[in-house]
Amino acid sequence: MSSAENSSPHVLLTGANGFVASHILAILINRGYTVTATVRSQGKAEDVMKTHPSWKNKVKFVIVADFTSAKPFDHLFESPKTPYSYVIHTASPLKFQVSDIRKEMIEPAEKGTTEILKTAHQHGGTALKRFVLLGSAVSMLNSFEDMSKEGKPYTEKDWNPVTAEQAVDRNDPVLGYNVSKTRAEAAAWKFMKQNTTSFDLAVINPDIIIGPMIHPISGPQSINETNHFAIASFIDGTHKEIDGVTFPFYHFVDVRDVARSHVDALENSSAANQRIILISGLISPQLVVNSICKNFPALADRVPKGNPSQILPPGVHPTGWDMRVSLGILADGTKEGKWEYIGLEKSVIDTVESMIKNSVI
Ligand SMILES: NC(=O)c1ccc[n+]([C@@H]2O[C@H](COP(=O)([O-])OP(=O)(O)OC[C@H]3O[C@@H](n4cnc5c(N)ncnc54)[C@H](OP(=O)(O)O)[C@@H]3O)[C@@H](O)[C@H]2O)c1
């Protein structure tokens, strides 16, 4: 790395090979940050570099194999020539095929967050200004929301009441995921309350994330969980019809907006100590197939048509979100002073195009 690059602020990014983090890494590199990035193995670092040869010498990879091991992050802070100015923590389990909800979802999510915060506090020094946590709207909404009627819109003050016992007793991985994100975020705020740190915390809470994929792809199994259930599953034969198909949540945001919000949040003073809701608008199985059929006639015979005017599944009335406070913070983080979301149709088009380009559908 040249000395010029080294003089730019240094960011530590976790889980860099993931769907969302790949976009964050692309923006960090593009905006000239010095980046150290974690992945779980050397092979995964090599996959990122094979996918993005132009990132050579622009990112340094460090391996963190297991969040539940002793002091998993200490070695990251021992050797950097330039201390970190910022941490963006994204790595957390998001696969619904698990056999042990506590061990595979809840523990790594919570432990990963608390351990990196502890290490950042103990070894990060005074250069470290901000810790940005990729949270989730599932730590704000209520997993047991009554979908038969629209409730009071959620705000940044809401917390999901779901418990680990409920997820484990029902053997429900979506609930397990909701618990993992809620507990990880709650642990982060508790840590900040109990310690006087040199850095502050900003948590970004997106709902279902879809969008083009720039992470390493080696076949259909590389489609990330949410792009699969929200989009690919309507093309790859998983759903033969729309009747009876439901989503766990009915709001979405495009991955490019998620990535941009994280990098903007590094230097946005309004983001300090905030939870930030990140939602573009409504998503439903019918809205997704409507967009695919309209824009990809060649795929139409593989995609169930449903009833194009019945936008939400019968009886489903999802509660909305009051995003006024979050929109103000997001706007403050932009050069233009204005935050605009990518809409559903563009997001679906770009996602399907990226699936076609990668030959995964
Ligand atoms: N996609 C969404 O709709 C959505 C919505 C809200 C929030 N989020 C959050 O966004 C973040 C990234 O999600 P994504 O959609 O990009 O999923 P993803 O592609 O599956 O990325 C997850 C990343 O976390 C790493 N990871 C998973 N389990 C881990 C563990 N036990 N120890 C260490 N690293 C682990 C993965 O590493 P490997 O590749 O080695 O498994 C990968 O780098 C997560 O925090 C997720 O909760 C996602």
The ligand as an SDF file (V2000), in Angstrom:
LIG
                    3D

 48 52  0  0  0  0  0  0  0  0999 V2000
  -29.9120   -9.5250    3.9090 N   0  0  0  0  0  0  0  0  0  0  0  0
  -30.8030   -8.9250    4.6540 C   0  0  0  0  0  0  0  0  0  0  0  0
  -32.0020   -8.8610    4.3190 O   0  0  0  0  0  0  0  0  0  0  0  0
  -30.4130   -8.2400    5.9230 C   0  0  0  0  0  0  0  0  0  0  0  0
  -31.3280   -7.3670    6.5170 C   0  0  0  0  0  0  0  0  0  0  0  0
  -30.9590   -6.6950    7.6680 C   0  0  0  0  0  0  0  0  0  0  0  0
  -29.7130   -6.9010    8.2080 C   0  0  0  0  0  0  0  0  0  0  0  0
  -28.8440   -7.7700    7.6010 N   0  0  0  0  0  0  0  0  0  0  0  0
  -27.5300   -7.9750    8.2030 C   0  0  0  0  0  0  0  0  0  0  0  0
  -26.5290   -7.7270    7.2450 O   0  0  0  0  0  0  0  0  0  0  0  0
  -25.3570   -8.4950    7.5730 C   0  0  0  0  0  0  0  0  0  0  0  0
  -24.8770   -9.1930    6.3350 C   0  0  0  0  0  0  0  0  0  0  0  0
  -25.9030  -10.0070    5.8070 O   0  0  0  0  0  0  0  0  0  0  0  0
  -25.8880  -10.4990    4.2900 P   0  0  0  0  0  0  0  0  0  0  0  0
  -27.2730  -10.4300    3.7970 O   0  0  0  0  0  0  0  0  0  0  0  0
  -24.8020   -9.8050    3.5750 O   0  0  0  0  0  0  0  0  0  0  0  0
  -25.5550  -12.0350    4.5010 O   0  0  0  0  0  0  0  0  0  0  0  0
  -24.3240  -12.9270    4.0120 P   0  0  0  0  0  0  0  0  0  0  0  0
  -24.0280  -12.7060    2.5810 O   0  0  0  0  0  0  0  0  0  0  0  0
  -24.6560  -14.3060    4.4610 O   0  0  0  0  0  0  0  0  0  0  0  0
  -23.1110  -12.3680    4.8350 O   0  0  0  0  0  0  0  0  0  0  0  0
  -22.9160  -12.7180    6.1690 C   0  0  0  0  0  0  0  0  0  0  0  0
  -21.4720  -12.4620    6.5280 C   0  0  0  0  0  0  0  0  0  0  0  0
  -21.3030  -12.7920    7.9150 O   0  0  0  0  0  0  0  0  0  0  0  0
  -20.3420  -13.8340    8.0250 C   0  0  0  0  0  0  0  0  0  0  0  0
  -20.7240  -14.7570    9.0980 N   0  0  0  0  0  0  0  0  0  0  0  0
  -21.8580  -15.4620    9.2090 C   0  0  0  0  0  0  0  0  0  0  0  0
  -21.8190  -16.2270   10.3120 N   0  0  0  0  0  0  0  0  0  0  0  0
  -20.6250  -15.9930   10.8900 C   0  0  0  0  0  0  0  0  0  0  0  0
  -19.9820  -16.4980   12.0510 C   0  0  0  0  0  0  0  0  0  0  0  0
  -20.5550  -17.4040   12.8340 N   0  0  0  0  0  0  0  0  0  0  0  0
  -18.7280  -16.0710   12.3230 N   0  0  0  0  0  0  0  0  0  0  0  0
  -18.1150  -15.1750   11.5080 C   0  0  0  0  0  0  0  0  0  0  0  0
  -18.6710  -14.6570   10.4120 N   0  0  0  0  0  0  0  0  0  0  0  0
  -19.9120  -15.0690   10.1040 C   0  0  0  0  0  0  0  0  0  0  0  0
  -20.3690  -14.5600    6.6890 C   0  0  0  0  0  0  0  0  0  0  0  0
  -19.1710  -15.3010    6.5270 O   0  0  0  0  0  0  0  0  0  0  0  0
  -19.1530  -16.6380    5.6200 P   0  0  0  0  0  0  0  0  0  0  0  0
  -19.3470  -16.2000    4.2080 O   0  0  0  0  0  0  0  0  0  0  0  0
  -17.8230  -17.2070    5.8980 O   0  0  0  0  0  0  0  0  0  0  0  0
  -20.2880  -17.4940    6.1070 O   0  0  0  0  0  0  0  0  0  0  0  0
  -20.5090  -13.3820    5.7420 C   0  0  0  0  0  0  0  0  0  0  0  0
  -19.2790  -12.7360    5.5810 O   0  0  0  0  0  0  0  0  0  0  0  0
  -25.7640   -9.3970    8.7360 C   0  0  0  0  0  0  0  0  0  0  0  0
  -25.3750   -8.7710    9.9380 O   0  0  0  0  0  0  0  0  0  0  0  0
  -27.2680   -9.4080    8.6350 C   0  0  0  0  0  0  0  0  0  0  0  0
  -27.8920   -9.6910    9.8540 O   0  0  0  0  0  0  0  0  0  0  0  0
  -29.1560   -8.4230    6.4620 C   0  0  0  0  0  0  0  0  0  0  0  0
  1  2  1  0
  2  3  2  0
  2  4  1  0
  4  5  1  0
  4 48  2  0
  5  6  2  0
  6  7  1  0
  7  8  2  0
  8  9  1  0
  8 48  1  0
  9 10  1  0
  9 46  1  0
 10 11  1  0
 11 12  1  0
 11 44  1  0
 12 13  1  0
 13 14  1  0
 14 15  2  0
 14 16  1  0
 14 17  1  0
 17 18  1  0
 18 19  2  0
 18 20  1  0
 18 21  1  0
 21 22  1  0
 22 23  1  0
 23 24  1  0
 23 42  1  0
 24 25  1  0
 25 26  1  0
 25 36  1  0
 26 27  1  0
 26 35  1  0
 27 28  2  0
 28 29  1  0
 29 30  1  0
 29 35  2  0
 30 31  1  0
 30 32  2  0
 32 33  1  0
 33 34  2  0
 34 35  1  0
 36 37  1  0
 36 42  1  0
 37 38  1  0
 38 39  2  0
 38 40  1  0
 38 41  1  0
 42 43  1  0
 44 45  1  0
 44 46  1  0
 46 47  1  0
M  CHG  2   8   1  16  -1
M  END
$$$$
